[in-house]
Amino acid sequence: MIRADKGDIVKVHYTGRLADGTVFDASPADRPLHFITGKEEVIPGFEAAVTGMYLGEKKSVTIPAEQAYGPHHERYVDTVERSRLPAGLELQAGRQLEVTGEDDERLLLLVTALTETTVTLDGNHPLAGKDLHFDIELLAVDKKPPV
């Protein structure tokens, strides 16, 4: 049987759920996810779950936050005065804002709270601090060439 090892190109179908069962992501039926194991192209826990699977195998795993998007850090949450934001900016709790940092890096910030004078923004990944549940099916393994 063919098994996924480090350095292999793999194709998988997956569905990712939160603890309450909410689906946060899934591979489209016609476009499985493909990545090279060991290249850190996906979150560490997902890569670890796929490595060692056999072609055609299906499994369900729970990946702790530390092996997914890490813990939620309060240092990435800030409340700013609305006057510091561009005029006419439409703000709504639960929506993301894309901002450009001083080094021209683009950042996504989640609007978590609004008052008449302030906006609370969260720079953590939306899945930070959450354990993630995945149903995974290994569809293909392209073995690394022998060295």
N, C-alpha and C positions, 0 to 999 in steps of 0.2 A: 504494500500500500504506500502511496505517496504521502509524505508528511511535510508540513511547512517548517523549514529551518531558517536560521539567521542568514540573511542575504538573498533569500528567495523573493521573487515577485509573486504576490498573491492577489487573488480577486475574491472578494467576499460580499455577500449581502448581509445587511445588518439593520436592526431597529434598536434605537436607543430610547430608554424610558427613565423617567424620574421615579422616585420611591412611591409616588401616588399613582403611577401608571401612565402619566402624561407622556406622550411621544414627543421628544424634542428633536429627533433627527432619524432619518431612514434613508437607505440607498434606494434610488429609483429602480424599479423592476428591470428597466432596460439599460441601466448604467451601474453595475456593481463598483464598489470601491476597490481600487488596486493601489498597492504600495509595496515597498521593499522592506522586508523585515530587517530590523537592526539599524535602519537609517533615521529613526526618530521622525517619521513622516506623519504619525498618528500619536495619540496620547499613549503614554507608557503602558497603562493597564490594558488597553485594547491590543497593542502589539504583543504583550505577554500572553494574552488570551488566545490570539491567533497562532503564535509560534508553538509548534508541537501538535497542532490540529492535523487530522488526516483529511485528504481530499474527499469531499462529500459530507464531512462531519458537520453536525449542527450542535450548538451548545448555547446555554444561557449563563451569563456571568454577571456578577456585581463588582464594579470597579470603585474602590474607595476614592474619595475626593483627592487624596494625596497622590494617587496614580492617574488622576484625570486632569482637572484644571486647577488643582491645588486648593488651599484653604481660602476662605473669604477674609480679606484683610481690611480692617477699618481704616487703615492709613490711606487707602485708595478712595475713600468716601469723603466728600467735602461739600459744604454748604457755601454757596457764593451769592453775592448780591446780584439781583437781576440787572442792576445798572452796569455791571461789568460785562454783560453779554450783549451781542449785537441787537440793535433795535429791530423790532418786527419779527424776531425769532419766535416761531410757534413752538411752545413747550407743552408737553403733556406727560404726566406720570406714566411710566412703563415704556416710553419711546426712547430710542437711542439718538444721541447727537454725535456727529463725526466732527472732531476738532483736530487742528494741526498744532503739534507741539513746537517748542522752540527749535528743535533739531529737524523740523519738517516731517517728523514721524506722525502718521495719522493715528488717532486714538478714538475708540468708541466709548462713549460715556452713557450710562443709563440714567435717565431722569427718574429719581425715586420719590421725590416729594417737591411740592410747590407751595409757596405762600405768595402773598401779594408782593413781597419784597425780596424773597430768596428762592433759590433753586438748589436742591440737593442732588449731586451727581455722583455716580458710582463707577469707578474705573476698573473694577474687577471684571473678569470674564463672567458672563451671565450664568455659567454653570459652576463657578468657583464655590467651594464649600459643599458641593452636592455629591453624594454617591450615585453612580450611574449604572443602570441595568441594561445589558445588551443581549439580544438574541443574534447569534452569528452563524452563518453558513459559509463554509469554505468551498468556493466554486472552482478555483483553478490554482495550481502551483507551477510556476516556471522556475525550475531548479537553477541555482547559480552554476555557472560553468566550473568544472574542476580546475584547481590551481596547479 
